[in-house]
Amino acid sequence: MSWQPSIDPEFGDPTSCDALEHVIVPRTRDLGDGFAVRRALPHGRRQMVGPFIFFDHFGPVQFMSGKGMDVRPHPHIGLATVTYLFDGAIMHRDSEGNVREIQPGAMNLMTAGRGIAHSERTPDLQRQNGQKMLGLQSWIALPVESEEIAPSFQHYAADALPTVSDTGFSARVIAGKAFGATSPVAMVSPWFYVEVTAQAGTVVPLDPDHEERAIYIVDGEVEIARERHEGPRLLIFRPGDAISVRTVKPTRMMFLGGDALEGPRHVWWNFVSSSKERIEQAKQDWKTGRFAAVPQEHEFIPLPE
């Protein structure tokens, strides 16, 4: 996805749970054709959770025949993108020559490092037939020593990711470790990302071992320390406490977080860096055409003025 800042909504409801640090209400933007995006990170009160510096929730939207998503080629530096779908399909193309149809339940990690450009479009078949789309895109800020690594792309189909089932819930470990399972995805810093679906009245534990942790409620409702929270919401927890999440309704949520980075990051458009000068260089590189082109693409998103 391509990013521009907007005004944050008011802070979420107060809570009596001492372990709950922030409740973030995602701000909503309509990108056209009824395609709604809810943005939870970055937020005025919290830039990151672990290395997660951007968190977008797009859809649900029903594209009619002939319509679809068309995010033209745009650049990234200093981050990795995670695209995760519940419904629909996206065709990913990038300047490293990777072409991949992203499908529900799969893990797609594009590491920009020193620079990559990519496009995200509805595949031809789905555009012809129409499709429902619902998904998430996150940006993972890279550690300082890894900000300039070579760009790359990893894809793992849904059946290649470990799943865990217990009474009333199931979990897919997309990245990192959770519920005793480990994802095969390679990472340059410790973080975790897990899809959890749970029936009403189920208690799901949130591992206290991770330094920074949050839950994004995609849909449904949960209760934590007698306080209820409906989706969509991002709940950010203080370190160290064992958390029990009880579902009030059937709920789909993402567990996420990891080790905190060395410090804050500068974010401008689609660029993330510990250095303002590096972002200025990336601006000029995109404006003057020094990023590699995306194969099979003949247009791009210009640098914002």
Long-range contacts (C-beta under 8 A, 24 or more apart in sequence): 1-37, 1-56, 1-58, 1-71, 1-81, 1-120, 1-137, 2-71, 2-74, 2-269, 2-270, 2-301, 3-54, 3-267, 3-269, 3-270, 4-269, 4-304, 5-42, 6-39, 8-43, 8-44, 8-45, 11-45, 12-229, 12-233, 13-227, 13-229, 15-224, 15-225, 15-227, 16-225, 16-226, 16-227, 17-224, 17-225, 17-226, 17-227, 18-225, 18-238, 18-241, 19-225, 19-237, 19-238, 19-241, 19-243, 20-224, 20-225, 20-227, 20-235, 20-236, 20-237, 20-238, 21-236, 21-237, 21-238, 22-46, 22-234, 22-235, 22-236, 23-229, 23-233, 23-234, 23-235, 23-236, 24-233, 24-234, 24-235, 24-236, 25-232, 25-233, 26-55, 26-57, 26-232, 26-233, 26-234, 33-61, 33-63, 33-67, 34-61, 34-62, 35-59, 35-61, 35-69, 35-133, 36-61, 38-232, 40-216, 40-232, 40-234, 41-138, 41-234, 42-267, 43-234, 46-236, 47-264, 47-265, 47-267, 48-141, 48-212, 48-260, 48-261, 48-264, 48-265, 49-212, 49-213, 49-214, 49-234, 49-236, 49-256, 49-257, 50-190, 50-191, 50-210, 50-211, 50-212, 50-213, 50-256, 50-257, 50-258, 50-259, 50-260, 50-261, 51-140, 51-141, 51-142, 51-143, 51-189, 51-191, 51-258, 51-259, 51-261, 52-138, 52-139, 52-140, 52-141, 52-191, 52-214, 52-256, 52-257, 52-258, 53-79, 53-139, 53-140, 53-141, 53-265, 53-267, 53-272, 54-79, 54-137, 54-138, 54-139, 54-267, 55-136, 55-137, 55-138, 55-139, 55-216, 55-234, 55-256, 56-136, 56-137, 56-138, 57-135, 57-136, 57-216, 57-218, 57-232, 58-133, 58-134, 58-135, 58-136, 58-137, 59-87, 59-88, 59-132, 59-133, 59-134, 59-135, 60-87, 60-132, 60-133, 60-134, 61-132, 61-133, 61-134, 62-130, 62-131, 62-132, 62-133, 63-88, 63-122, 63-126, 63-127, 63-130, 63-131, 63-132, 63-133, 64-130, 65-127, 65-128, 65-129, 65-130, 66-127, 66-128, 66-130, 67-122, 67-127, 67-130, 68-121, 68-122, 68-126, 68-127, 68-131, 69-120, 69-121, 69-122, 69-133, 70-121, 70-122, 71-119, 71-120, 71-121, 71-301, 72-119, 72-297, 72-299, 72-300, 72-301, 73-117, 73-118, 73-119, 73-293, 73-294, 73-297, 73-299, 73-300, 73-301, 74-117, 74-118, 74-119, 74-270, 74-300, 74-301, 75-112, 75-115, 75-116, 75-117, 75-270, 75-271, 75-282, 75-285, 75-286, 75-291, 76-110, 76-112, 76-115, 76-116, 76-117, 76-118, 76-270, 76-271, 76-272, 77-112, 77-113, 77-114, 77-115, 77-116, 77-147, 77-271, 77-272, 77-273, 77-278, 77-279, 77-282, 78-112, 78-113, 78-141, 78-142, 78-147, 78-265, 78-271, 78-272, 78-273, 78-274, 78-278, 79-112, 79-139, 79-140, 79-141, 79-142, 79-272, 80-109, 80-110, 80-111, 80-112, 80-139, 80-140, 80-142, 80-188, 81-108, 81-109, 81-110, 81-112, 81-118, 81-137, 81-138, 81-139, 81-140, 82-107, 82-108, 82-109, 82-136, 82-137, 82-138, 82-139, 82-140, 82-174, 82-175, 82-193, 83-108, 83-110, 83-120, 83-135, 83-136, 83-137, 84-108, 84-135, 84-136, 84-137, 84-138, 84-174, 84-193, 84-195, 85-133, 85-134, 85-135, 85-136, 86-134, 86-135, 86-218, 86-252, 87-131, 87-132, 87-133, 87-134, 87-135, 88-122, 88-126, 88-131, 88-132, 88-133, 88-134, 88-135, 89-122, 89-123, 89-126, 89-131, 90-120, 90-121, 90-122, 90-123, 90-135, 91-119, 91-120, 91-121, 91-122, 91-123, 92-118, 92-119, 92-120, 92-153, 93-118, 93-119, 93-121, 93-294, 93-295, 93-296, 93-297, 94-118, 94-119, 94-151, 94-153, 94-294, 95-151, 95-291, 95-292, 95-293, 95-294, 95-295, 96-151, 96-152, 96-153, 96-292, 97-295, 98-153, 99-295, 99-296, 100-153, 100-155, 102-155, 103-157, 103-158, 104-135, 104-158, 105-157, 105-158, 105-161, 105-172, 105-195, 106-155, 106-156, 106-157, 106-158, 106-161, 107-154, 107-155, 107-156, 107-161, 107-174, 107-175, 107-183, 107-185, 108-153, 108-154, 108-155, 109-153, 109-154, 109-155, 109-175, 109-185, 110-151, 110-152, 110-153, 110-154, 111-142, 111-149, 111-151, 111-152, 111-153, 111-154, 111-188, 112-151, 113-142, 113-146, 113-147, 113-148, 113-149, 113-150, 113-151, 113-152, 114-147, 114-148, 114-149, 114-150, 114-151, 115-151, 115-282, 115-285, 115-291, 116-151, 116-291, 116-292, 117-286, 117-291, 117-292, 117-293, 117-294, 117-300, 118-294, 119-294, 119-297, 136-216, 136-218, 136-254, 138-193, 138-256, 139-272, 140-189, 140-191, 141-261, 141-265, 141-272, 142-188, 142-189, 142-272, 143-188, 143-189, 143-261, 143-262, 144-261, 144-262, 144-274, 146-188, 146-189, 147-273, 147-274, 147-278, 149-188, 154-185, 154-186, 156-183, 156-184, 156-185, 160-184, 167-202, 168-198, 168-199, 168-201, 168-202, 168-203, 168-247, 169-196, 169-197, 169-198, 169-199, 169-202, 169-204, 169-247, 170-196, 170-197, 170-198, 171-195, 171-196, 171-197, 171-255, 176-258, 178-207, 178-255, 179-207, 189-258, 189-259, 189-261, 190-258, 190-259, 191-256, 191-257, 191-258, 191-259, 192-255, 192-256, 192-257, 192-258, 193-254, 193-255, 193-256, 194-254, 194-255, 194-256, 195-252, 195-253, 195-254, 196-251, 196-252, 196-253, 196-254, 196-255, 197-250, 197-251, 197-252, 198-247, 198-250, 198-251, 198-253, 199-247, 199-250, 200-247, 200-248, 200-249, 200-250, 200-251, 201-246, 201-247, 201-248, 202-246, 202-247, 203-244, 203-245, 203-246, 203-247, 204-244, 204-245, 204-246, 204-247, 205-242, 205-243, 205-244, 205-245, 206-237, 206-242, 206-243, 206-244, 206-245, 206-255, 208-239, 208-240, 208-241, 208-242, 208-243, 210-257, 210-258, 210-259, 211-239, 211-257, 211-258, 211-259, 211-260, 212-236, 212-239, 212-257, 212-258, 212-259, 212-260, 213-237, 213-239, 213-243, 213-255, 213-256, 213-257, 214-255, 214-256, 214-257, 215-245, 215-253, 215-254, 215-255, 215-256, 216-253, 216-254, 216-256, 217-251, 217-252, 217-253, 218-252, 218-253, 218-254, 219-251, 219-252, 220-247, 220-248, 220-249, 220-250, 220-251, 220-252, 220-253, 221-247, 221-248, 221-249, 221-251, 222-246, 222-247, 222-248, 222-251, 222-253, 223-247, 223-248, 269-303, 269-304
